[in-house]
């Protein structure tokens, strides 16, 4: 999934679903070493790529 994110979603605003009630939102800032980094309101969220169930443009 990492190559897909880097090639198609880098710099885009996305929603990320990892199961349960939580959906993570933000701009894709980086995707390396199997970690997706999102930025929103000057705060960063780091998500393990193997935990992502779905990702889509917001």
ROBABA-520173 format. One line per 10 residues: number of its first residue (from 1); their letters; for each residue y, x, z of N, C-alpha, C. Coordinates in steps of 0.1 Angstrom, whole numbers. Each point is the difference from the previous one (the first is absolute). Layout:
NUM = a = Y X Z Y X Z Y X Z ~ ...
This chain:
1 = xxxxxxxxxx = -12 8 0 12 -8 0 13 9 0 ~ -1 12 6 12 8 0 6 3 -13 ~ -8 3 -11 6 3 -13 7 -13 -5 ~ -6 -12 2 6 -12 -4 14 -2 6 ~ 1 2 13 12 -2 8 11 9 -5 ~ -4 13 -2 10 10 -4 5 -3 -14 ~ -9 -4 -9 3 -2 -14 8 -13 -2 ~ -4 -11 7 6 -13 -3 9 -6 10 ~ 0 5 13 8 -7 10 10 9 8 ~ 0 13 -3 9 9 6 15 -4 -1
11 = xxxxxxxxxx = 7 -2 10 14 -5 0 1 -15 0 ~ -11 -7 -1 1 -15 -1 -1 -6 14 ~ 6 -12 2 -2 -7 12 -13 -8 -1 ~ -8 2 11 -14 -6 0 -3 -7 13 ~ -10 -8 -1 -7 -6 12 -14 6 0 ~ -4 4 12 -14 6 2 -8 -8 10 ~ -11 -5 -4 -9 -7 9 -12 8 4 ~ -2 2 13 -11 8 5 -10 -9 8 ~ 1 -13 0 -9 -9 7 8 -5 12 ~ -5 -11 6 6 -6 11 13 -6 -3
21 = xxxxxxxxxx = 9 -3 10 12 -7 -3 12 9 -5 ~ -2 13 0 11 9 -4 1 3 -14 ~ 13 -1 -6 3 5 -13 11 10 2 ~ -2 12 -6 10 10 1 9 0 -12 ~ 13 1 2 10 -1 -11 8 13 -1 ~ 5 3 -12 9 11 -1 -1 6 -14 ~ 9 11 -2 0 7 -12 -9 12 1 ~ -8 1 -11 -10 11 0 8 13 -1 ~ 0 9 10 7 12 0 -10 12 -4 ~ -12 -1 4 -10 11 -3 -14 -6 1
31 = xxxxxxxxxx = -9 8 -6 -14 -4 1 -7 14 -3 ~ -5 6 11 -7 12 0 -10 2 11 ~ -10 8 -2 -10 2 11 -6 -13 5 ~ -2 -9 -9 -5 -13 4 8 -8 10 ~ 13 2 0 9 -8 8 12 -5 -8 ~ 2 -13 1 11 -7 -7 12 0 10 ~ 12 4 -5 12 -1 9 9 -10 -6 ~ 4 -10 8 10 -10 -3 12 2 8 ~ 12 -3 -6 13 1 7 6 -13 -1 ~ 5 -5 12 8 -12 0 10 1 12
41 = xxxxxxxxxx = 12 -3 -2 11 1 10 0 14 7 ~ -1 10 -7 0 14 5 -12 3 10 ~ -11 -8 -1 -12 2 8 -11 2 -9 ~ -10 8 4 -11 4 -9 -13 -6 6 ~ -8 -5 -9 -14 -5 4 -10 9 -8 ~ -10 5 7 -10 8 -7 -13 -7 1 ~ -7 -3 -11 -12 -8 -1 -11 8 -6 ~ -12 1 6 -11 6 -6 -5 -8 -12 ~ 0 7 -12 -3 -7 -12 -14 -7 0 ~ -10 6 7 -13 -7 1 0 -13 8
51 = xxxxxxxx = 11 -3 7 1 -13 7 7 -11 -8 ~ 5 4 -12 8 -10 -8 -10 -9 -7 ~ 2 -13 2 -8 -10 -7 7 -4 -13 ~ 13 -2 1 8 -5 -12 14 6 1 ~ 6 2 -11 14 5 -1 6 -7 -12 ~ 13 -5 2 7 -6 -11 15 2 1 ~ 6 -1 -12 15 1 0 6 -11 7 ~ 10 2 8 7 -10 8 10 -7 -9
